[in-house]
Amino acid sequence: MTEYTDITIELKSVIDKIIKNDAAVAIICFGHYFKSVKYEGCYQSTYINNHHFDLLVILKECNRYKDHEINDLINSCCPENTSVNVLCHSEPSIQLAIKNHHQFFGKILSEGKWLYRIKDSQFEIAEIDKSKKILDDMTVKCSYTRAFDLSDRFFQMASDAIHLEMYDMSVFLLHQSVEQMCIASIKAHLGFKATTHSIIKLIDLVGSYLISAKDLFPCNTLFEKELYCYLLKAYTDVRYKVSYDIPSNIAVCLFHRVRYFRDLIVGKFKSELETTRIGG
């Protein structure tokens, strides 16, 4: 027996596919981003509605292969102008997280929107003490500093590579900088240890608490799509493509975007840390 709750039109086909192919125990939405873009021209005037959903999919069993399989499935069946970021975890790992009062999963299970769950499934969360500080100053600092320092070194090396006209190396280093920057921020703000190399998934997670991160690469023009594609593929293409070349304007533009992203991440962290200190 199953129970469906609040499934949107944009998500219904995706949810049905996951349930049919992967025997999900539960599916929870912990973030929904909606943006309406107006297009006006000589021949038409219209609005394009873009949706993004962050989902936690709980399976009976889960491994890295299953995670990739579900993400490929979703990418193949997502409606137009809809994107979905999925975190897959097994039922035993979620039960352990509940037992250990895991900050990230506890918040999702208690405050997220349940889209689907098998009846009688047990994911009971103890009531959260709202007066308790979520972030401890020293814990946050330790979680954040190591990865961010590494990100900063990658960023500085990318700057040096641009000055030396080593544009392929600069973009590879910018990819590494963004990856470590996101990992640091996610750990600090969500209490979640991200292990993926996917810039898409990392920025999506950052976007769950820092919405301006989603506007870093809007992909609304051919150039914007090309720019994002260069950054996404830098991790593998720079190392494995025999013939690989990156235009200087792409490398310089990516450098400035990543610097802007860095300012957003640092600003958010300092603001949260200051709020925590005042609240304490």
Wavefront OBJ file of the C-alpha trace (Angstrom):
o trace
v 0.000 0.000 0.000
v 1.168 3.529 -0.739
v 0.230 7.065 0.190
v 0.579 10.088 -2.119
v 0.615 13.605 -0.699
v 0.756 16.982 -2.498
v 2.329 15.824 -5.756
v 2.567 18.737 -8.183
v 1.865 18.461 -11.901
v 5.535 19.110 -12.690
v 6.670 16.285 -10.434
v 4.023 13.617 -10.941
v 5.653 11.847 -13.892
v 9.036 11.926 -12.168
v 7.650 10.513 -8.909
v 5.773 7.753 -10.730
v 8.958 6.696 -12.555
v 11.006 6.544 -9.343
v 8.351 4.499 -7.560
v 7.902 2.096 -10.459
v 11.589 1.497 -11.127
v 13.268 1.836 -7.766
v 10.849 0.743 -5.050
v 11.150 3.942 -3.010
v 10.119 3.787 0.628
v 9.573 7.553 0.802
v 10.143 10.712 -1.231
v 10.384 14.141 0.416
v 10.714 17.566 -1.191
v 12.972 19.844 0.853
v 13.216 22.682 -1.653
v 11.208 24.154 -4.550
v 12.529 26.998 -6.691
v 10.142 28.697 -9.121
v 11.052 31.404 -11.605
v 8.868 32.936 -14.306
v 10.707 34.547 -17.225
v 8.892 36.921 -19.572
v 9.812 36.816 -23.270
v 8.738 39.622 -25.598
v 9.422 39.840 -29.314
v 7.970 40.860 -32.662
v 6.193 37.555 -33.083
v 5.172 36.540 -29.583
v 4.915 37.587 -25.964
v 4.952 34.786 -23.429
v 6.055 33.617 -19.997
v 8.318 30.612 -19.405
v 7.908 28.976 -15.990
v 10.962 27.205 -14.610
v 10.753 24.793 -11.685
v 13.515 23.206 -9.636
v 12.916 20.606 -6.909
v 15.268 19.190 -4.254
v 14.242 15.671 -3.254
v 15.328 13.132 -0.676
v 14.570 9.621 -1.968
v 14.666 6.879 0.673
v 15.188 3.359 -0.703
v 15.220 -0.060 0.905
v 18.837 -0.345 -0.180
v 21.097 2.199 -1.847
v 24.572 2.364 -3.362
v 26.520 4.659 -5.696
v 25.291 2.802 -8.783
v 21.667 3.157 -7.697
v 22.188 6.876 -7.069
v 23.456 7.405 -10.645
v 20.676 5.217 -12.018
v 17.949 7.287 -10.376
v 19.500 10.574 -11.482
v 19.748 9.307 -15.084
v 16.123 8.188 -14.904
v 14.995 11.604 -13.684
v 16.993 13.462 -16.333
v 15.334 11.359 -19.020
v 11.756 11.947 -17.843
v 11.776 15.498 -16.434
v 9.218 17.809 -18.060
v 10.544 20.752 -20.046
v 11.759 23.681 -17.900
v 11.878 21.440 -14.827
v 14.998 20.225 -13.033
v 15.306 17.897 -10.053
v 18.196 17.370 -7.648
v 17.976 14.025 -5.853
v 19.736 12.739 -2.759
v 19.371 8.956 -2.437
v 19.812 7.225 0.906
v 18.874 3.822 2.247
v 16.208 3.280 4.874
v 18.759 1.916 7.410
v 21.017 4.982 6.977
v 18.074 7.332 7.537
v 17.001 5.391 10.627
v 20.556 5.715 11.951
v 20.519 9.453 11.180
v 17.276 9.796 13.172
v 18.815 7.909 16.081
v 21.883 10.164 16.039
v 19.797 13.368 15.761
v 21.394 14.296 12.433
v 20.725 17.996 11.817
v 20.248 17.837 8.023
v 18.026 14.759 7.784
v 16.128 15.646 10.935
v 15.089 18.983 9.466
v 14.052 17.449 6.126
v 12.001 14.685 7.747
v 10.268 17.049 10.175
v 9.749 20.100 7.914
v 9.920 18.809 4.325
v 6.905 18.087 2.108
v 6.223 14.351 1.927
v 5.363 13.507 -1.674
v 5.186 9.762 -1.207
v 5.641 7.176 1.503
v 4.771 3.557 2.089
v 2.095 3.224 4.745
v 3.317 2.212 8.180
v 6.899 3.283 7.372
v 8.594 4.552 10.533
v 10.434 7.882 10.295
v 9.408 9.505 13.547
v 11.448 12.576 14.516
v 11.608 13.878 18.062
v 10.300 17.418 18.441
v 13.003 19.967 17.666
v 13.899 22.328 20.468
v 13.538 25.697 18.716
v 15.453 27.480 21.473
v 18.567 25.354 20.927
v 21.271 26.830 18.716
v 21.498 24.885 15.451
v 25.031 25.988 14.720
v 27.855 25.987 17.241
v 30.558 28.584 16.537
v 33.542 26.265 16.867
v 31.878 23.355 15.064
v 30.968 25.549 12.127
v 34.440 27.058 11.963
v 36.152 23.660 11.949
v 33.744 22.296 9.326
v 34.167 25.300 7.086
v 37.807 26.395 7.325
v 39.662 23.387 5.889
v 37.595 23.037 2.692
v 37.352 26.774 2.137
v 41.115 27.264 2.544
v 41.608 24.569 -0.091
v 39.082 26.303 -2.356
v 40.910 29.603 -1.915
v 44.223 28.030 -2.944
v 42.644 26.570 -6.088
v 41.184 30.004 -6.876
v 44.524 31.775 -6.484
v 46.243 29.161 -8.656
v 43.515 29.674 -11.294
v 44.325 33.391 -11.287
v 48.023 32.618 -11.810
v 47.178 30.204 -14.633
v 45.177 32.893 -16.449
v 48.086 35.327 -16.228
v 50.309 32.605 -17.713
v 47.688 32.027 -20.461
v 47.169 28.432 -19.292
v 43.420 28.703 -19.775
v 42.638 24.974 -19.673
v 44.405 24.619 -16.314
v 42.698 27.749 -14.963
v 39.205 26.363 -15.677
v 40.118 22.997 -14.132
v 41.275 24.825 -10.995
v 38.105 26.941 -10.959
v 36.054 23.722 -11.006
v 38.010 22.466 -8.009
v 37.572 25.790 -6.237
v 33.797 25.789 -6.693
v 33.582 22.144 -5.595
v 35.451 22.741 -2.333
v 33.649 26.041 -1.759
v 30.268 24.316 -2.000
v 31.353 21.397 0.186
v 32.518 23.826 2.882
v 29.337 25.902 2.762
v 26.994 22.880 2.730
v 28.770 21.366 5.720
v 28.594 24.644 7.628
v 24.965 25.532 6.906
v 23.261 22.149 6.488
v 25.476 19.893 8.581
v 25.650 17.574 5.561
v 28.864 16.065 4.150
v 28.596 16.258 0.364
v 30.796 13.743 -1.472
v 29.801 14.328 -5.095
v 32.068 15.967 -7.708
v 28.996 17.224 -9.582
v 28.948 21.030 -9.652
v 25.268 20.878 -10.621
v 24.269 18.932 -7.511
v 26.506 20.988 -5.232
v 25.200 24.360 -6.444
v 21.637 23.015 -6.191
v 22.252 22.141 -2.527
v 23.772 25.558 -1.855
v 20.724 27.067 -3.555
v 18.455 25.439 -0.962
v 19.601 28.072 1.571
v 21.248 30.694 -0.702
v 18.841 31.295 -3.577
v 21.133 33.774 -5.386
v 23.541 30.888 -6.082
v 21.080 29.568 -8.662
v 21.474 32.745 -10.716
v 25.245 32.328 -11.064
v 24.826 30.396 -14.313
v 21.360 31.221 -15.714
v 21.857 29.180 -18.944
v 19.360 31.495 -20.669
v 21.503 32.143 -23.767
v 23.800 30.023 -25.916
v 26.840 31.736 -24.398
v 25.605 31.149 -20.840
v 25.015 27.466 -21.602
v 28.452 27.155 -23.171
v 30.059 28.902 -20.198
v 28.436 26.557 -17.679
v 29.269 23.526 -19.803
v 32.978 24.415 -19.796
v 33.008 24.580 -15.997
v 31.005 21.372 -15.539
v 33.221 19.322 -17.856
v 36.549 20.793 -16.784
v 37.078 18.088 -14.153
v 37.307 15.357 -16.805
v 37.913 17.108 -20.148
v 41.112 18.895 -19.137
v 42.626 15.609 -17.961
v 41.413 13.154 -20.577
v 40.751 14.953 -23.880
v 43.748 14.626 -26.185
v 42.941 17.859 -27.987
v 41.463 20.416 -25.623
v 41.346 24.184 -25.874
v 39.483 26.835 -23.910
v 39.052 30.360 -25.331
v 40.628 33.075 -23.196
v 37.315 34.969 -22.868
v 35.642 31.852 -21.413
v 38.388 31.385 -18.811
v 38.337 35.064 -17.784
v 34.527 35.162 -17.588
v 34.462 31.996 -15.457
v 37.103 33.477 -13.167
v 34.925 36.530 -12.479
v 31.811 34.362 -11.953
v 33.607 32.155 -9.452
v 34.957 35.211 -7.633
v 31.383 36.532 -7.366
v 30.221 33.117 -6.111
v 33.005 33.160 -3.534
v 31.789 36.557 -2.259
v 28.246 35.159 -1.909
v 29.426 32.081 -0.002
v 31.675 34.037 2.369
v 29.013 36.700 2.944
v 26.394 34.081 3.815
v 28.729 32.282 6.200
v 29.783 35.439 8.038
v 26.176 36.612 8.296
v 25.013 33.249 9.713
v 27.890 33.053 12.130
v 27.253 36.577 13.401
v 23.529 35.807 13.815
v 24.409 32.668 15.786
v 26.722 34.580 18.095
v 24.116 37.287 18.727
v 21.407 34.666 19.293
v 23.647 32.847 21.742
l 1 2 3 4 5 6 7 8 9 10 11 12 13 14 15 16 17 18 19 20 21 22 23 24 25 26 27 28 29 30 31 32 33 34 35 36 37 38 39 40 41 42 43 44 45 46 47 48 49 50 51 52 53 54 55 56 57 58 59 60 61 62 63 64 65 66 67 68 69 70 71 72 73 74 75 76 77 78 79 80 81 82 83 84 85 86 87 88 89 90 91 92 93 94 95 96 97 98 99 100 101 102 103 104 105 106 107 108 109 110 111 112 113 114 115 116 117 118 119 120 121 122 123 124 125 126 127 128 129 130 131 132 133 134 135 136 137 138 139 140 141 142 143 144 145 146 147 148 149 150 151 152 153 154 155 156 157 158 159 160 161 162 163 164 165 166 167 168 169 170 171 172 173 174 175 176 177 178 179 180 181 182 183 184 185 186 187 188 189 190 191 192 193 194 195 196 197 198 199 200 201 202 203 204 205 206 207 208 209 210 211 212 213 214 215 216 217 218 219 220 221 222 223 224 225 226 227 228 229 230 231 232 233 234 235 236 237 238 239 240 241 242 243 244 245 246 247 248 249 250 251 252 253 254 255 256 257 258 259 260 261 262 263 264 265 266 267 268 269 270 271 272 273 274 275 276 277 278 279 280
